[in-house]
Amino acid sequence: MHANDPAKAVRMVRLITVSTGFEAKVIAARLGVEGILWELRGGVDGPYPIGPVHVFVAEQDLSFARQVLLESEVESAFQEPRPASTRLQSTARWVLVASLAVMMMVTFGRLFTLR
């Protein structure tokens, strides 16, 4: 397809609107794996990527793209969520490490100021 040839231009249609650029990029990656031409519009890039992001696909791929999104949604419904206890343990580890680092900095700071 040549960008300057209107006869060969691909008509893009909106597939979905999501709230974050990250979510839009995940969807775009999934569509790309399936060979679907996609385009992101809205708050996805730039110095302040804020606001909704619209995912567009080639008009001829719209029904297939909807099917791909539905399959992804169904697959994610069957994935086991990460247990809350694992998240808590990970957070507790980071708090412990940060606390030890602060205590070491205070101790070394006092040692060097006493001289």
C-alpha positions in Angstrom: 0.0 0.0 0.0 1.3 3.4 -0.9 0.4 6.2 1.5 -0.2 8.8 -1.2 -2.5 6.6 -3.3 -6.1 7.2 -2.2 -7.3 4.3 -4.2 -5.3 1.9 -2.1 -5.8 3.6 1.3 -7.1 1.5 4.1 -10.2 2.7 5.9 -9.7 2.5 9.6 -12.6 2.1 12.0 -12.8 2.3 15.8 -12.6 -1.1 17.5 -12.5 -0.1 21.2 -11.8 2.8 23.5 -9.7 2.2 26.6 -8.7 4.4 29.5 -4.9 4.0 29.4 -2.1 3.9 26.8 -0.7 0.7 28.4 -4.0 -1.1 27.9 -4.2 0.1 24.3 -0.7 -1.1 23.6 -1.5 -4.6 25.0 -4.5 -4.8 22.7 -2.5 -3.6 19.7 0.2 -6.2 20.4 -2.5 -8.9 20.5 -4.0 -7.7 17.2 -0.6 -7.5 15.6 0.2 -11.1 16.5 -2.9 -12.0 14.6 -1.8 -10.0 11.5 -4.4 -7.2 12.0 -3.5 -3.7 11.0 -4.1 -1.3 13.9 -3.7 2.3 14.8 -3.8 4.1 18.2 -5.3 7.6 18.6 -5.8 9.8 21.6 -3.7 10.0 24.8 -1.2 7.3 24.0 2.1 9.1 23.3 3.6 12.5 23.7 4.9 14.4 26.7 1.5 14.1 28.6 -0.3 10.9 27.5 -3.6 11.5 29.3 -7.1 10.5 28.4 -8.8 7.8 26.6 -7.1 5.9 23.7 -9.0 4.7 20.7 -7.9 1.5 19.0 -8.6 1.5 15.3 -8.4 -1.4 12.9 -8.7 -1.8 9.1 -12.4 -2.0 8.2 -12.1 -5.4 6.6 -10.6 -6.8 9.8 -13.2 -5.4 12.2 -15.2 -8.6 12.9 -12.0 -10.7 13.2 -10.5 -8.1 15.6 -13.7 -8.3 17.8 -13.3 -12.0 17.9 -9.7 -11.7 18.9 -10.6 -9.4 21.8 -13.4 -11.7 22.9 -11.0 -14.7 22.9 -8.5 -12.7 25.0 -11.2 -11.7 27.5 -12.4 -15.3 27.8 -8.8 -16.6 28.3 -8.1 -14.0 31.0 -11.2 -15.1 32.9 -9.7 -18.5 33.4 -6.3 -17.4 34.6 -5.7 -17.7 38.3 -5.2 -14.4 40.0 -2.0 -13.9 42.0 -2.8 -14.7 45.7 -3.1 -11.6 48.0 -0.6 -13.3 50.4 2.1 -13.3 47.8 1.6 -9.6 47.1 1.7 -8.9 50.8 4.9 -10.9 51.2 6.5 -9.0 48.3 5.5 -5.7 49.8 6.7 -6.6 53.3 10.1 -7.6 51.8 10.5 -4.2 50.2 9.4 -2.4 53.3 12.0 -4.3 55.3 14.8 -3.6 52.8 13.9 0.1 52.7 13.9 0.3 56.5 17.3 -1.4 56.8 18.7 0.9 54.2 17.4 4.0 56.1 18.8 2.6 59.4 22.2 2.0 57.8 22.3 5.5 56.3 21.4 7.1 59.7 24.1 5.0 61.5 26.8 5.8 59.0 25.8 9.4 59.0 26.2 9.6 62.8 29.6 7.9 62.6 31.0 10.4 60.1 29.6 13.4 61.9 31.1 12.4 65.3 34.6 12.7 64.0 
